[in-house]
Amino acid sequence: MKLSENDKIVSVKICTDDQDILLSTKFGKCIRFMSKKLRLFKGRSSKGIRGMHLADGDEIISLSILEKTKIDNQTIKKDKKIKKGLDKFILSVSEKGYGKRSSIFDYRVTNRGGKGIIGIVNSSRNGNIASSLIVGEEDEIILSTDKGSIMRCAVKEIRIAGRNTQGVRIKKLKGEEKVVSVIKIDDNIQ
């Protein structure tokens, strides 16, 4: 793939036409679009197409693949059984150790190339966003900081909140310490 000056590849994932793509930025914006909206390119020398229009200074921090669902928020609110079975969330964590979970249904599907919607509020309290990933109720994560500190945390201990919120403290940091990475623990590792 050809890259323009100052561009870099953040992530590569395999997807199918029946899945959605979620891009998240360090300023807390997200965009969700259908993977079938991407064009197939014949050569490796292509530059690709725009996934999201970024504000000055903003950059993509993560790429996630979401399964499509035909169920909307109104149906979920009415039927408790459906709601219990749908436990996928977008976990957003800021550099200053704050974060939250939001339902994948809070992120509407739009066209690629837009400016996106707020995924988590980027504020002076939160700082920039360090990571955004898809998690389930039973998952666990590991947060790591630029000072070498790590913390293991159960996802169910992190509060569920709407998209346009700042979240809660997940990890207390010292001085100028910043969260640099959040990963989901894979139970299938042997």
C-alpha positions in Angstrom: 0.0 0.0 0.0 1.3 3.5 -0.8 1.3 5.8 2.2 1.4 9.6 2.1 3.9 11.5 4.1 3.1 11.2 7.9 0.6 8.3 7.3 1.0 5.0 9.1 -0.9 1.8 9.2 -2.7 1.4 12.6 -4.3 -2.0 12.1 -5.2 -4.6 9.6 -8.1 -7.0 10.0 -10.0 -9.5 7.9 -13.7 -8.7 7.4 -16.7 -9.9 5.3 -19.4 -8.0 3.5 -21.9 -8.7 6.4 -19.8 -6.9 9.0 -19.3 -3.2 10.0 -16.1 -1.3 10.5 -15.6 1.0 13.5 -12.7 3.6 13.4 -11.9 5.5 16.6 -9.7 8.6 17.0 -7.5 10.0 19.8 -9.9 13.0 20.1 -12.8 10.6 21.0 -14.6 10.5 17.6 -15.9 7.2 16.0 -17.4 6.3 12.7 -19.2 3.0 11.9 -19.8 2.0 8.3 -20.5 -1.1 6.3 -17.5 -3.0 5.1 -19.1 -3.6 1.7 -18.7 0.2 1.2 -15.0 -0.4 0.8 -13.7 -0.9 -2.8 -11.5 -3.8 -3.7 -8.2 -2.7 -5.3 -6.4 -4.8 -7.8 -2.9 -3.6 -7.0 -0.8 -3.2 -3.9 0.3 0.3 -5.0 -3.1 1.8 -4.3 -3.5 4.5 -1.7 -6.9 3.2 -0.6 -10.0 5.3 0.2 -10.9 7.6 3.1 -12.5 5.9 6.1 -13.0 9.0 8.2 -12.4 12.8 7.8 -10.1 13.8 10.7 -9.9 17.2 12.5 -6.5 18.9 12.6 -4.2 17.0 14.9 -6.5 14.0 15.3 -5.5 10.5 14.3 -7.0 7.0 14.1 -6.1 4.9 17.1 -8.1 1.8 16.4 -10.0 -0.3 14.0 -12.7 -2.8 15.1 -14.9 -5.2 13.3 -18.5 -5.4 14.4 -21.1 -8.1 13.5 -24.2 -6.6 11.9 -27.5 -6.9 13.8 -31.0 -6.3 12.7 -32.1 -5.3 16.2 -32.5 -1.7 17.1 -32.4 0.1 20.5 -36.3 0.2 20.8 -36.5 -3.6 20.4 -33.8 -4.1 23.0 -35.5 -1.9 25.5 -38.8 -3.8 25.1 -37.4 -7.3 25.3 -35.2 -8.1 28.3 -34.1 -11.5 26.9 -32.7 -9.9 23.8 -30.9 -7.3 25.8 -29.2 -9.9 28.1 -27.9 -11.9 25.1 -26.3 -8.8 23.5 -23.4 -8.1 25.7 -20.9 -6.5 23.2 -19.6 -3.1 24.1 -17.1 -0.5 22.8 -14.6 0.1 25.6 -12.9 3.5 25.4 -10.0 4.3 27.7 -8.3 7.7 28.0 -4.6 8.5 28.5 -5.4 9.7 32.1 -6.9 6.4 33.1 -10.6 7.1 32.6 -12.9 5.0 30.5 -16.4 3.5 30.0 -18.3 0.9 28.1 -21.0 1.8 25.6 -23.4 -0.5 23.8 -22.5 -1.2 20.2 -26.1 -0.2 19.4 -25.2 3.4 20.4 -23.0 3.7 17.3 -25.2 4.1 14.3 -24.1 3.0 10.8 -23.2 5.9 8.5 -21.3 6.4 5.3 -17.5 6.2 5.3 -15.6 9.5 5.0 -17.7 11.4 7.5 -16.4 13.3 10.6 -17.8 10.7 13.0 -19.7 11.0 16.3 -18.5 11.3 19.9 -17.4 8.0 21.3 -16.1 9.4 24.6 -15.6 13.0 25.6 -12.1 14.2 25.2 -11.6 16.7 28.1 -8.8 18.1 30.2 -9.7 15.5 32.9 -9.6 12.6 30.4 -6.9 13.7 28.0 -6.7 12.1 24.6 -8.1 8.6 24.0 -5.5 5.8 24.3 -7.5 2.8 23.2 -10.9 1.7 21.9 -11.9 -1.9 21.5 -14.8 -4.4 21.4 -15.4 -6.3 24.6 -17.9 -8.6 26.1 -19.3 -8.7 29.7 -17.1 -11.7 30.6 -13.8 -10.3 29.1 -10.8 -9.0 31.0 -8.3 -6.4 29.9 -4.8 -5.3 30.6 -3.9 -1.6 30.8 -0.3 -0.6 30.5 1.3 2.8 31.0 4.3 4.6 29.6 6.1 4.1 33.0 5.8 0.3 32.8 2.8 -0.1 35.2 0.2 -2.7 34.2 -3.2 -3.5 35.6 -5.6 -6.4 34.9 -9.3 -5.6 35.1 -12.6 -7.4 34.5 -14.7 -5.6 32.0 -17.8 -6.0 34.1 -16.2 -3.7 36.7 -16.2 -0.8 34.2 -19.4 1.3 34.2 -21.7 1.3 31.1 -22.4 4.8 30.0 -23.7 6.6 26.9 -21.3 7.8 24.1 -21.3 11.5 25.1 -19.9 11.0 28.6 -16.4 11.2 30.2 -16.4 7.8 31.9 -15.1 6.8 35.3 -11.6 6.2 36.7 -10.3 2.8 35.8 -6.6 3.2 36.9 -5.1 5.8 39.2 -2.0 7.2 37.6 1.0 9.0 39.2 2.3 12.4 38.0 2.6 12.6 34.2 2.1 8.8 33.7 -0.2 8.0 30.8 -2.1 4.9 29.6 -0.5 3.8 26.3 -2.1 0.5 25.6 -5.2 -1.6 26.5 -5.6 -5.2 25.3 -8.3 -7.8 25.7 -7.1 -11.0 27.3 -7.5 -13.9 24.9 -8.8 -17.0 26.7 -7.7 -19.2 23.8 -3.9 -18.7 24.4 -2.2 -21.9 25.2 
